[in-house]
Amino acid sequence: MIIKCVSIGFANCTDVFPVYIGDDRTDEDAFKILRDRGQGFGILVSKFPKETSASYSLQEPDEVMDFLRRLVEWKQLSLQAQSR
């Protein structure tokens, strides 16, 4: 997915902030790319502490849904404030 974003032109966009959420070892490459580039961040979903390149962690899918809801609410409030 990270490579696809770069190939469709998001790599140089200043208004795009990638958030990659994953729950296993196969997601580590994406976490590492985001961390190395300093563009966006990764979130590991795991009930147990693990070594990871993700910037943050959540323990279960319900917490992911809560995070995404709050992110949408924040963006909506931000847009409302800009339109005033």
PDB file with one MODEL, atoms N, CA, C and O in Angstrom:
MODEL        1
ATOM      1  N   MET A   1       0.824  -1.194   0.000  1.00  0.00           N
ATOM      2  CA  MET A   1       0.000   0.000   0.000  1.00  0.00           C
ATOM      3  C   MET A   1       0.864   1.251   0.000  1.00  0.00           C
ATOM      4  O   MET A   1       0.542   2.212  -0.699  1.00  0.00           O
ATOM      5  N   ILE A   2       1.944   1.267   0.759  1.00  0.00           N
ATOM      6  CA  ILE A   2       2.822   2.431   0.793  1.00  0.00           C
ATOM      7  C   ILE A   2       3.363   2.701  -0.606  1.00  0.00           C
ATOM      8  O   ILE A   2       3.377   3.844  -1.061  1.00  0.00           O
ATOM      9  N   ILE A   3       3.807   1.656  -1.281  1.00  0.00           N
ATOM     10  CA  ILE A   3       4.361   1.812  -2.621  1.00  0.00           C
ATOM     11  C   ILE A   3       3.290   2.338  -3.569  1.00  0.00           C
ATOM     12  O   ILE A   3       3.576   3.177  -4.424  1.00  0.00           O
ATOM     13  N   LYS A   4       2.068   1.853  -3.424  1.00  0.00           N
ATOM     14  CA  LYS A   4       0.977   2.321  -4.281  1.00  0.00           C
ATOM     15  C   LYS A   4       0.732   3.812  -4.064  1.00  0.00           C
ATOM     16  O   LYS A   4       0.522   4.538  -5.036  1.00  0.00           O
ATOM     17  N   CYS A   5       0.753   4.287  -2.828  1.00  0.00           N
ATOM     18  CA  CYS A   5       0.564   5.713  -2.545  1.00  0.00           C
ATOM     19  C   CYS A   5       1.651   6.547  -3.221  1.00  0.00           C
ATOM     20  O   CYS A   5       1.369   7.613  -3.767  1.00  0.00           O
ATOM     21  N   VAL A   6       2.868   6.070  -3.183  1.00  0.00           N
ATOM     22  CA  VAL A   6       3.961   6.792  -3.825  1.00  0.00           C
ATOM     23  C   VAL A   6       3.754   6.809  -5.335  1.00  0.00           C
ATOM     24  O   VAL A   6       3.946   7.839  -5.981  1.00  0.00           O
ATOM     25  N   SER A   7       3.368   5.684  -5.887  1.00  0.00           N
ATOM     26  CA  SER A   7       3.243   5.600  -7.340  1.00  0.00           C
ATOM     27  C   SER A   7       2.069   6.418  -7.889  1.00  0.00           C
ATOM     28  O   SER A   7       2.084   6.791  -9.062  1.00  0.00           O
ATOM     29  N   ILE A   8       1.060   6.702  -7.072  1.00  0.00           N
ATOM     30  CA  ILE A   8      -0.063   7.504  -7.573  1.00  0.00           C
ATOM     31  C   ILE A   8       0.072   8.970  -7.201  1.00  0.00           C
ATOM     32  O   ILE A   8      -0.863   9.749  -7.386  1.00  0.00           O
ATOM     33  N   GLY A   9       1.233   9.350  -6.675  1.00  0.00           N
ATOM     34  CA  GLY A   9       1.511  10.765  -6.506  1.00  0.00           C
ATOM     35  C   GLY A   9       1.362  11.340  -5.118  1.00  0.00           C
ATOM     36  O   GLY A   9       1.457  12.557  -4.956  1.00  0.00           O
ATOM     37  N   PHE A  10       1.134  10.521  -4.111  1.00  0.00           N
ATOM     38  CA  PHE A  10       0.979  11.048  -2.762  1.00  0.00           C
ATOM     39  C   PHE A  10       2.300  11.313  -2.063  1.00  0.00           C
ATOM     40  O   PHE A  10       2.314  11.958  -1.014  1.00  0.00           O
ATOM     41  N   ALA A  11       3.384  10.848  -2.597  1.00  0.00           N
ATOM     42  CA  ALA A  11       4.678  10.959  -1.917  1.00  0.00           C
ATOM     43  C   ALA A  11       5.070  12.404  -1.642  1.00  0.00           C
ATOM     44  O   ALA A  11       5.672  12.690  -0.607  1.00  0.00           O
ATOM     45  N   ASN A  12       4.745  13.309  -2.536  1.00  0.00           N
ATOM     46  CA  ASN A  12       5.151  14.706  -2.378  1.00  0.00           C
ATOM     47  C   ASN A  12       4.016  15.624  -1.935  1.00  0.00           C
ATOM     48  O   ASN A  12       4.164  16.846  -1.959  1.00  0.00           O
ATOM     49  N   CYS A  13       2.908  15.056  -1.540  1.00  0.00           N
ATOM     50  CA  CYS A  13       1.768  15.857  -1.090  1.00  0.00           C
ATOM     51  C   CYS A  13       1.978  16.285   0.362  1.00  0.00           C
ATOM     52  O   CYS A  13       2.347  15.480   1.217  1.00  0.00           O
ATOM     53  N   THR A  14       1.739  17.552   0.613  1.00  0.00           N
ATOM     54  CA  THR A  14       1.900  18.041   1.982  1.00  0.00           C
ATOM     55  C   THR A  14       0.630  17.864   2.802  1.00  0.00           C
ATOM     56  O   THR A  14       0.666  18.000   4.025  1.00  0.00           O
ATOM     57  N   ASP A  15      -0.490  17.564   2.154  1.00  0.00           N
ATOM     58  CA  ASP A  15      -1.739  17.415   2.888  1.00  0.00           C
ATOM     59  C   ASP A  15      -2.175  15.957   3.057  1.00  0.00           C
ATOM     60  O   ASP A  15      -3.330  15.693   3.393  1.00  0.00           O
ATOM     61  N   VAL A  16      -1.271  15.024   2.829  1.00  0.00           N
ATOM     62  CA  VAL A  16      -1.545  13.603   3.024  1.00  0.00           C
ATOM     63  C   VAL A  16      -0.654  13.097   4.148  1.00  0.00           C
ATOM     64  O   VAL A  16       0.562  13.287   4.127  1.00  0.00           O
ATOM     65  N   PHE A  17      -1.276  12.449   5.133  1.00  0.00           N
ATOM     66  CA  PHE A  17      -0.528  11.917   6.273  1.00  0.00           C
ATOM     67  C   PHE A  17      -0.915  10.446   6.440  1.00  0.00           C
ATOM     68  O   PHE A  17      -1.953  10.145   7.029  1.00  0.00           O
ATOM     69  N   PRO A  18      -0.091   9.527   5.928  1.00  0.00           N
ATOM     70  CA  PRO A  18      -0.432   8.109   5.997  1.00  0.00           C
ATOM     71  C   PRO A  18      -0.440   7.569   7.425  1.00  0.00           C
ATOM     72  O   PRO A  18       0.438   7.871   8.233  1.00  0.00           O
ATOM     73  N   VAL A  19      -1.450   6.770   7.705  1.00  0.00           N
ATOM     74  CA  VAL A  19      -1.538   6.018   8.954  1.00  0.00           C
ATOM     75  C   VAL A  19      -1.735   4.565   8.546  1.00  0.00           C
ATOM     76  O   VAL A  19      -2.710   4.218   7.880  1.00  0.00           O
ATOM     77  N   TYR A  20      -0.788   3.718   8.959  1.00  0.00           N
ATOM     78  CA  TYR A  20      -0.843   2.304   8.598  1.00  0.00           C
ATOM     79  C   TYR A  20      -1.120   1.513   9.868  1.00  0.00           C
ATOM     80  O   TYR A  20      -0.378   1.616  10.845  1.00  0.00           O
ATOM     81  N   ILE A  21      -2.183   0.729   9.851  1.00  0.00           N
ATOM     82  CA  ILE A  21      -2.566  -0.058  11.016  1.00  0.00           C
ATOM     83  C   ILE A  21      -2.427  -1.526  10.658  1.00  0.00           C
ATOM     84  O   ILE A  21      -2.991  -1.984   9.664  1.00  0.00           O
ATOM     85  N   GLY A  22      -1.673  -2.266  11.469  1.00  0.00           N
ATOM     86  CA  GLY A  22      -1.465  -3.680  11.189  1.00  0.00           C
ATOM     87  C   GLY A  22      -1.319  -4.488  12.464  1.00  0.00           C
ATOM     88  O   GLY A  22      -1.090  -3.938  13.541  1.00  0.00           O
ATOM     89  N   ASP A  23      -1.455  -5.799  12.330  1.00  0.00           N
ATOM     90  CA  ASP A  23      -1.458  -6.638  13.521  1.00  0.00           C
ATOM     91  C   ASP A  23      -0.478  -7.807  13.493  1.00  0.00           C
ATOM     92  O   ASP A  23      -0.525  -8.672  14.368  1.00  0.00           O
ATOM     93  N   ASP A  24       0.406  -7.842  12.500  1.00  0.00           N
ATOM     94  CA  ASP A  24       1.350  -8.963  12.508  1.00  0.00           C
ATOM     95  C   ASP A  24       2.677  -8.603  11.838  1.00  0.00           C
ATOM     96  O   ASP A  24       2.890  -7.468  11.410  1.00  0.00           O
ATOM     97  N   ARG A  25       3.534  -9.570  11.760  1.00  0.00           N
ATOM     98  CA  ARG A  25       4.900  -9.390  11.266  1.00  0.00           C
ATOM     99  C   ARG A  25       4.953  -8.867   9.833  1.00  0.00           C
ATOM    100  O   ARG A  25       5.880  -8.149   9.457  1.00  0.00           O
ATOM    101  N   THR A  26       3.949  -9.236   9.038  1.00  0.00           N
ATOM    102  CA  THR A  26       3.961  -8.819   7.633  1.00  0.00           C
ATOM    103  C   THR A  26       3.770  -7.311   7.469  1.00  0.00           C
ATOM    104  O   THR A  26       4.017  -6.775   6.389  1.00  0.00           O
ATOM    105  N   ASP A  27       3.338  -6.629   8.514  1.00  0.00           N
ATOM    106  CA  ASP A  27       3.124  -5.175   8.451  1.00  0.00           C
ATOM    107  C   ASP A  27       4.380  -4.383   8.808  1.00  0.00           C
ATOM    108  O   ASP A  27       4.409  -3.163   8.642  1.00  0.00           O
ATOM    109  N   GLU A  28       5.397  -5.050   9.287  1.00  0.00           N
ATOM    110  CA  GLU A  28       6.601  -4.355   9.759  1.00  0.00           C
ATOM    111  C   GLU A  28       7.311  -3.570   8.661  1.00  0.00           C
ATOM    112  O   GLU A  28       7.873  -2.511   8.938  1.00  0.00           O
ATOM    113  N   ASP A  29       7.300  -4.061   7.425  1.00  0.00           N
ATOM    114  CA  ASP A  29       7.948  -3.321   6.337  1.00  0.00           C
ATOM    115  C   ASP A  29       7.305  -1.944   6.163  1.00  0.00           C
ATOM    116  O   ASP A  29       8.002  -0.942   6.002  1.00  0.00           O
ATOM    117  N   ALA A  30       5.985  -1.904   6.195  1.00  0.00           N
ATOM    118  CA  ALA A  30       5.278  -0.626   6.060  1.00  0.00           C
ATOM    119  C   ALA A  30       5.571   0.282   7.255  1.00  0.00           C
ATOM    120  O   ALA A  30       5.799   1.478   7.076  1.00  0.00           O
ATOM    121  N   PHE A  31       5.567  -0.267   8.460  1.00  0.00           N
ATOM    122  CA  PHE A  31       5.890   0.537   9.652  1.00  0.00           C
ATOM    123  C   PHE A  31       7.278   1.157   9.507  1.00  0.00           C
ATOM    124  O   PHE A  31       7.487   2.332   9.811  1.00  0.00           O
ATOM    125  N   LYS A  32       8.214   0.346   9.040  1.00  0.00           N
ATOM    126  CA  LYS A  32       9.598   0.814   8.914  1.00  0.00           C
ATOM    127  C   LYS A  32       9.724   1.918   7.859  1.00  0.00           C
ATOM    128  O   LYS A  32      10.416   2.912   8.075  1.00  0.00           O
ATOM    129  N   ILE A  33       9.065   1.740   6.739  1.00  0.00           N
ATOM    130  CA  ILE A  33       9.120   2.767   5.678  1.00  0.00           C
ATOM    131  C   ILE A  33       8.578   4.096   6.196  1.00  0.00           C
ATOM    132  O   ILE A  33       9.189   5.143   5.982  1.00  0.00           O
ATOM    133  N   LEU A  34       7.445   4.056   6.868  1.00  0.00           N
ATOM    134  CA  LEU A  34       6.865   5.292   7.408  1.00  0.00           C
ATOM    135  C   LEU A  34       7.807   5.947   8.413  1.00  0.00           C
ATOM    136  O   LEU A  34       8.012   7.161   8.390  1.00  0.00           O
ATOM    137  N   ARG A  35       8.372   5.132   9.291  1.00  0.00           N
ATOM    138  CA  ARG A  35       9.286   5.678  10.305  1.00  0.00           C
ATOM    139  C   ARG A  35      10.536   6.266   9.650  1.00  0.00           C
ATOM    140  O   ARG A  35      10.961   7.368   9.996  1.00  0.00           O
ATOM    141  N   ASP A  36      11.122   5.532   8.706  1.00  0.00           N
ATOM    142  CA  ASP A  36      12.355   6.000   8.047  1.00  0.00           C
ATOM    143  C   ASP A  36      12.133   7.288   7.255  1.00  0.00           C
ATOM    144  O   ASP A  36      12.999   8.162   7.222  1.00  0.00           O
ATOM    145  N   ARG A  37      10.982   7.395   6.627  1.00  0.00           N
ATOM    146  CA  ARG A  37      10.685   8.593   5.822  1.00  0.00           C
ATOM    147  C   ARG A  37      10.184   9.765   6.666  1.00  0.00           C
ATOM    148  O   ARG A  37      10.200  10.914   6.223  1.00  0.00           O
ATOM    149  N   GLY A  38       9.742   9.465   7.873  1.00  0.00           N
ATOM    150  CA  GLY A  38       9.183  10.525   8.709  1.00  0.00           C
ATOM    151  C   GLY A  38       7.896  11.083   8.137  1.00  0.00           C
ATOM    152  O   GLY A  38       7.549  12.239   8.381  1.00  0.00           O
ATOM    153  N   GLN A  39       7.196  10.268   7.383  1.00  0.00           N
ATOM    154  CA  GLN A  39       5.935  10.678   6.766  1.00  0.00           C
ATOM    155  C   GLN A  39       4.843   9.727   7.232  1.00  0.00           C
ATOM    156  O   GLN A  39       4.739   8.607   6.733  1.00  0.00           O
ATOM    157  N   GLY A  40       4.038  10.161   8.172  1.00  0.00           N
ATOM    158  CA  GLY A  40       2.986   9.314   8.691  1.00  0.00           C
ATOM    159  C   GLY A  40       3.490   8.457   9.835  1.00  0.00           C
ATOM    160  O   GLY A  40       4.611   8.625  10.317  1.00  0.00           O
ATOM    161  N   PHE A  41       2.639   7.533  10.260  1.00  0.00           N
ATOM    162  CA  PHE A  41       3.060   6.627  11.332  1.00  0.00           C
ATOM    163  C   PHE A  41       2.310   5.314  11.257  1.00  0.00           C
ATOM    164  O   PHE A  41       1.246   5.204  10.647  1.00  0.00           O
ATOM    165  N   GLY A  42       2.906   4.321  11.900  1.00  0.00           N
ATOM    166  CA  GLY A  42       2.312   2.997  11.962  1.00  0.00           C
ATOM    167  C   GLY A  42       1.752   2.731  13.338  1.00  0.00           C
ATOM    168  O   GLY A  42       2.259   3.230  14.343  1.00  0.00           O
ATOM    169  N   ILE A  43       0.695   1.934  13.371  1.00  0.00           N
ATOM    170  CA  ILE A  43       0.074   1.525  14.628  1.00  0.00           C
ATOM    171  C   ILE A  43      -0.002   0.008  14.638  1.00  0.00           C
ATOM    172  O   ILE A  43      -0.646  -0.593  13.777  1.00  0.00           O
ATOM    173  N   LEU A  44       0.651  -0.607  15.605  1.00  0.00           N
ATOM    174  CA  LEU A  44       0.583  -2.058  15.784  1.00  0.00           C
ATOM    175  C   LEU A  44      -0.609  -2.385  16.671  1.00  0.00           C
ATOM    176  O   LEU A  44      -0.806  -1.759  17.712  1.00  0.00           O
ATOM    177  N   VAL A  45      -1.399  -3.363  16.258  1.00  0.00           N
ATOM    178  CA  VAL A  45      -2.514  -3.839  17.067  1.00  0.00           C
ATOM    179  C   VAL A  45      -2.116  -5.182  17.646  1.00  0.00           C
ATOM    180  O   VAL A  45      -1.981  -6.168  16.922  1.00  0.00           O
ATOM    181  N   SER A  46      -1.925  -5.214  18.981  1.00  0.00           N
ATOM    182  CA  SER A  46      -1.495  -6.438  19.648  1.00  0.00           C
ATOM    183  C   SER A  46      -1.798  -6.356  21.137  1.00  0.00           C
ATOM    184  O   SER A  46      -1.584  -5.321  21.767  1.00  0.00           O
ATOM    185  N   LYS A  47      -2.293  -7.445  21.689  1.00  0.00           N
ATOM    186  CA  LYS A  47      -2.555  -7.490  23.132  1.00  0.00           C
ATOM    187  C   LYS A  47      -1.263  -7.649  23.926  1.00  0.00           C
ATOM    188  O   LYS A  47      -1.227  -7.393  25.130  1.00  0.00           O
ATOM    189  N   PHE A  48      -0.211  -8.071  23.247  1.00  0.00           N
ATOM    190  CA  PHE A  48       1.053  -8.343  23.926  1.00  0.00           C
ATOM    191  C   PHE A  48       2.143  -7.414  23.420  1.00  0.00           C
ATOM    192  O   PHE A  48       2.191  -7.119  22.226  1.00  0.00           O
ATOM    193  N   PRO A  49       3.022  -6.945  24.304  1.00  0.00           N
ATOM    194  CA  PRO A  49       4.136  -6.096  23.854  1.00  0.00           C
ATOM    195  C   PRO A  49       5.028  -6.861  22.869  1.00  0.00           C
ATOM    196  O   PRO A  49       5.359  -8.027  23.088  1.00  0.00           O
ATOM    197  N   LYS A  50       5.406  -6.187  21.792  1.00  0.00           N
ATOM    198  CA  LYS A  50       6.266  -6.793  20.772  1.00  0.00           C
ATOM    199  C   LYS A  50       7.264  -5.752  20.298  1.00  0.00           C
ATOM    200  O   LYS A  50       7.007  -4.550  20.369  1.00  0.00           O
ATOM    201  N   GLU A  51       8.396  -6.219  19.818  1.00  0.00           N
ATOM    202  CA  GLU A  51       9.338  -5.323  19.159  1.00  0.00           C
ATOM    203  C   GLU A  51       8.723  -4.950  17.811  1.00  0.00           C
ATOM    204  O   GLU A  51       8.263  -5.815  17.066  1.00  0.00           O
ATOM    205  N   THR A  52       8.722  -3.648  17.509  1.00  0.00           N
ATOM    206  CA  THR A  52       8.073  -3.189  16.288  1.00  0.00           C
ATOM    207  C   THR A  52       8.664  -1.870  15.806  1.00  0.00           C
ATOM    208  O   THR A  52       9.258  -1.117  16.579  1.00  0.00           O
ATOM    209  N   SER A  53       8.493  -1.612  14.539  1.00  0.00           N
ATOM    210  CA  SER A  53       8.864  -0.314  13.974  1.00  0.00           C
ATOM    211  C   SER A  53       7.681   0.653  13.991  1.00  0.00           C
ATOM    212  O   SER A  53       7.817   1.807  13.584  1.00  0.00           O
ATOM    213  N   ALA A  54       6.529   0.189  14.458  1.00  0.00           N
ATOM    214  CA  ALA A  54       5.358   1.053  14.552  1.00  0.00           C
ATOM    215  C   ALA A  54       5.619   2.148  15.584  1.00  0.00           C
ATOM    216  O   ALA A  54       6.332   1.936  16.564  1.00  0.00           O
ATOM    217  N   SER A  55       5.039   3.303  15.351  1.00  0.00           N
ATOM    218  CA  SER A  55       5.199   4.433  16.264  1.00  0.00           C
ATOM    219  C   SER A  55       4.288   4.315  17.480  1.00  0.00           C
ATOM    220  O   SER A  55       4.610   4.822  18.555  1.00  0.00           O
ATOM    221  N   TYR A  56       3.158   3.649  17.309  1.00  0.00           N
ATOM    222  CA  TYR A  56       2.163   3.533  18.376  1.00  0.00           C
ATOM    223  C   TYR A  56       1.605   2.128  18.393  1.00  0.00           C
ATOM    224  O   TYR A  56       1.837   1.341  17.475  1.00  0.00           O
ATOM    225  N   SER A  57       0.861   1.818  19.451  1.00  0.00           N
ATOM    226  CA  SER A  57       0.194   0.519  19.506  1.00  0.00           C
ATOM    227  C   SER A  57      -1.170   0.652  20.166  1.00  0.00           C
ATOM    228  O   SER A  57      -1.397   1.510  21.018  1.00  0.00           O
ATOM    229  N   LEU A  58      -2.050  -0.211  19.749  1.00  0.00           N
ATOM    230  CA  LEU A  58      -3.367  -0.370  20.348  1.00  0.00           C
ATOM    231  C   LEU A  58      -3.512  -1.853  20.661  1.00  0.00           C
ATOM    232  O   LEU A  58      -2.862  -2.694  20.040  1.00  0.00           O
ATOM    233  N   GLN A  59      -4.368  -2.169  21.627  1.00  0.00           N
ATOM    234  CA  GLN A  59      -4.428  -3.557  22.061  1.00  0.00           C
ATOM    235  C   GLN A  59      -5.421  -4.425  21.301  1.00  0.00           C
ATOM    236  O   GLN A  59      -5.220  -5.634  21.190  1.00  0.00           O
ATOM    237  N   GLU A  60      -6.491  -3.828  20.774  1.00  0.00           N
ATOM    238  CA  GLU A  60      -7.495  -4.665  20.112  1.00  0.00           C
ATOM    239  C   GLU A  60      -8.269  -3.875  19.058  1.00  0.00           C
ATOM    240  O   GLU A  60      -8.216  -2.645  19.040  1.00  0.00           O
ATOM    241  N   PRO A  61      -8.983  -4.574  18.189  1.00  0.00           N
ATOM    242  CA  PRO A  61      -9.709  -3.903  17.113  1.00  0.00           C
ATOM    243  C   PRO A  61     -10.700  -2.836  17.591  1.00  0.00           C
ATOM    244  O   PRO A  61     -10.895  -1.834  16.903  1.00  0.00           O
ATOM    245  N   ASP A  62     -11.323  -3.029  18.745  1.00  0.00           N
ATOM    246  CA  ASP A  62     -12.240  -2.004  19.266  1.00  0.00           C
ATOM    247  C   ASP A  62     -11.519  -0.681  19.493  1.00  0.00           C
ATOM    248  O   ASP A  62     -12.090   0.386  19.266  1.00  0.00           O
ATOM    249  N   GLU A  63     -10.275  -0.745  19.938  1.00  0.00           N
ATOM    250  CA  GLU A  63      -9.493   0.474  20.133  1.00  0.00           C
ATOM    251  C   GLU A  63      -9.156   1.127  18.789  1.00  0.00           C
ATOM    252  O   GLU A  63      -9.073   2.352  18.700  1.00  0.00           O
ATOM    253  N   VAL A  64      -8.963   0.319  17.751  1.00  0.00           N
ATOM    254  CA  VAL A  64      -8.719   0.855  16.409  1.00  0.00           C
ATOM    255  C   VAL A  64      -9.955   1.628  15.946  1.00  0.00           C
ATOM    256  O   VAL A  64      -9.832   2.737  15.424  1.00  0.00           O
ATOM    257  N   MET A  65     -11.127   1.059  16.130  1.00  0.00           N
ATOM    258  CA  MET A  65     -12.362   1.739  15.731  1.00  0.00           C
ATOM    259  C   MET A  65     -12.534   3.045  16.498  1.00  0.00           C
ATOM    260  O   MET A  65     -12.930   4.055  15.917  1.00  0.00           O
ATOM    261  N   ASP A  66     -12.241   3.036  17.793  1.00  0.00           N
ATOM    262  CA  ASP A  66     -12.330   4.257  18.596  1.00  0.00           C
ATOM    263  C   ASP A  66     -11.351   5.307  18.077  1.00  0.00           C
ATOM    264  O   ASP A  66     -11.709   6.478  17.944  1.00  0.00           O
ATOM    265  N   PHE A  67     -10.122   4.896  17.785  1.00  0.00           N
ATOM    266  CA  PHE A  67      -9.120   5.812  17.233  1.00  0.00           C
ATOM    267  C   PHE A  67      -9.599   6.426  15.920  1.00  0.00           C
ATOM    268  O   PHE A  67      -9.494   7.637  15.722  1.00  0.00           O
ATOM    269  N   LEU A  68     -10.125   5.591  15.022  1.00  0.00           N
ATOM    270  CA  LEU A  68     -10.579   6.083  13.722  1.00  0.00           C
ATOM    271  C   LEU A  68     -11.767   7.035  13.869  1.00  0.00           C
ATOM    272  O   LEU A  68     -11.848   8.044  13.168  1.00  0.00           O
ATOM    273  N   ARG A  69     -12.690   6.714  14.781  1.00  0.00           N
ATOM    274  CA  ARG A  69     -13.821   7.617  15.021  1.00  0.00           C
ATOM    275  C   ARG A  69     -13.333   8.971  15.511  1.00  0.00           C
ATOM    276  O   ARG A  69     -13.795  10.013  15.044  1.00  0.00           O
ATOM    277  N   ARG A  70     -12.399   8.952  16.454  1.00  0.00           N
ATOM    278  CA  ARG A  70     -11.865  10.200  16.993  1.00  0.00           C
ATOM    279  C   ARG A  70     -11.090  10.986  15.931  1.00  0.00           C
ATOM    280  O   ARG A  70     -11.136  12.216  15.912  1.00  0.00           O
ATOM    281  N   LEU A  71     -10.396  10.291  15.067  1.00  0.00           N
ATOM    282  CA  LEU A  71      -9.669  10.947  13.988  1.00  0.00           C
ATOM    283  C   LEU A  71     -10.640  11.668  13.049  1.00  0.00           C
ATOM    284  O   LEU A  71     -10.387  12.802  12.640  1.00  0.00           O
ATOM    285  N   VAL A  72     -11.735  11.016  12.713  1.00  0.00           N
ATOM    286  CA  VAL A  72     -12.753  11.621  11.853  1.00  0.00           C
ATOM    287  C   VAL A  72     -13.378  12.831  12.554  1.00  0.00           C
ATOM    288  O   VAL A  72     -13.561  13.877  11.932  1.00  0.00           O
ATOM    289  N   GLU A  73     -13.704  12.694  13.839  1.00  0.00           N
ATOM    290  CA  GLU A  73     -14.278  13.815  14.594  1.00  0.00           C
ATOM    291  C   GLU A  73     -13.316  14.999  14.618  1.00  0.00           C
ATOM    292  O   GLU A  73     -13.730  16.142  14.424  1.00  0.00           O
ATOM    293  N   TRP A  74     -12.048  14.729  14.854  1.00  0.00           N
ATOM    294  CA  TRP A  74     -11.041  15.793  14.882  1.00  0.00           C
ATOM    295  C   TRP A  74     -10.978  16.509  13.534  1.00  0.00           C
ATOM    296  O   TRP A  74     -10.924  17.738  13.478  1.00  0.00           O
ATOM    297  N   LYS A  75     -10.985  15.737  12.454  1.00  0.00           N
ATOM    298  CA  LYS A  75     -10.915  16.331  11.118  1.00  0.00           C
ATOM    299  C   LYS A  75     -12.154  17.178  10.836  1.00  0.00           C
ATOM    300  O   LYS A  75     -12.043  18.266  10.271  1.00  0.00           O
ATOM    301  N   GLN A  76     -13.314  16.698  11.219  1.00  0.00           N
ATOM    302  CA  GLN A  76     -14.542  17.463  11.008  1.00  0.00           C
ATOM    303  C   GLN A  76     -14.511  18.777  11.789  1.00  0.00           C
ATOM    304  O   GLN A  76     -14.886  19.821  11.256  1.00  0.00           O
ATOM    305  N   LEU A  77     -14.070  18.733  13.036  1.00  0.00           N
ATOM    306  CA  LEU A  77     -13.962  19.954  13.838  1.00  0.00           C
ATOM    307  C   LEU A  77     -12.941  20.919  13.242  1.00  0.00           C
ATOM    308  O   LEU A  77     -13.144  22.134  13.249  1.00  0.00           O
ATOM    309  N   SER A  78     -11.861  20.377  12.735  1.00  0.00           N
ATOM    310  CA  SER A  78     -10.825  21.192  12.106  1.00  0.00           C
ATOM    311  C   SER A  78     -11.375  21.913  10.872  1.00  0.00           C
ATOM    312  O   SER A  78     -11.110  23.097  10.666  1.00  0.00           O
ATOM    313  N   LEU A  79     -12.131  21.196  10.068  1.00  0.00           N
ATOM    314  CA  LEU A  79     -12.730  21.801   8.870  1.00  0.00           C
ATOM    315  C   LEU A  79     -13.762  22.862   9.234  1.00  0.00           C
ATOM    316  O   LEU A  79     -13.857  23.896   8.572  1.00  0.00           O
ATOM    317  N   GLN A  80     -14.527  22.608  10.279  1.00  0.00           N
ATOM    318  CA  GLN A  80     -15.516  23.591  10.731  1.00  0.00           C
ATOM    319  C   GLN A  80     -14.827  24.862  11.214  1.00  0.00           C
ATOM    320  O   GLN A  80     -15.280  25.969  10.921  1.00  0.00           O
ATOM    321  N   ALA A  81     -13.746  24.704  11.946  1.00  0.00           N
ATOM    322  CA  ALA A  81     -13.012  25.864  12.463  1.00  0.00           C
ATOM    323  C   ALA A  81     -12.416  26.681  11.319  1.00  0.00           C
ATOM    324  O   ALA A  81     -12.368  27.909  11.398  1.00  0.00           O
ATOM    325  N   GLN A  82     -11.969  26.026  10.276  1.00  0.00           N
ATOM    326  CA  GLN A  82     -11.386  26.729   9.127  1.00  0.00           C
ATOM    327  C   GLN A  82     -12.433  27.509   8.345  1.00  0.00           C
ATOM    328  O   GLN A  82     -12.120  28.528   7.730  1.00  0.00           O
ATOM    329  N   SER A  83     -13.662  27.041   8.365  1.00  0.00           N
ATOM    330  CA  SER A  83     -14.708  27.697   7.573  1.00  0.00           C
ATOM    331  C   SER A  83     -15.300  28.920   8.286  1.00  0.00           C
ATOM    332  O   SER A  83     -16.117  29.635   7.705  1.00  0.00           O
ATOM    333  N   ARG A  84     -14.907  29.160   9.508  1.00  0.00           N
ATOM    334  CA  ARG A  84     -15.438  30.319  10.259  1.00  0.00           C
ATOM    335  C   ARG A  84     -14.722  31.579   9.908  1.00  0.00           C
ATOM    336  O   ARG A  84     -15.040  32.640  10.444  1.00  0.00           O
TER     337      ARG A  84
ENDMDL
END
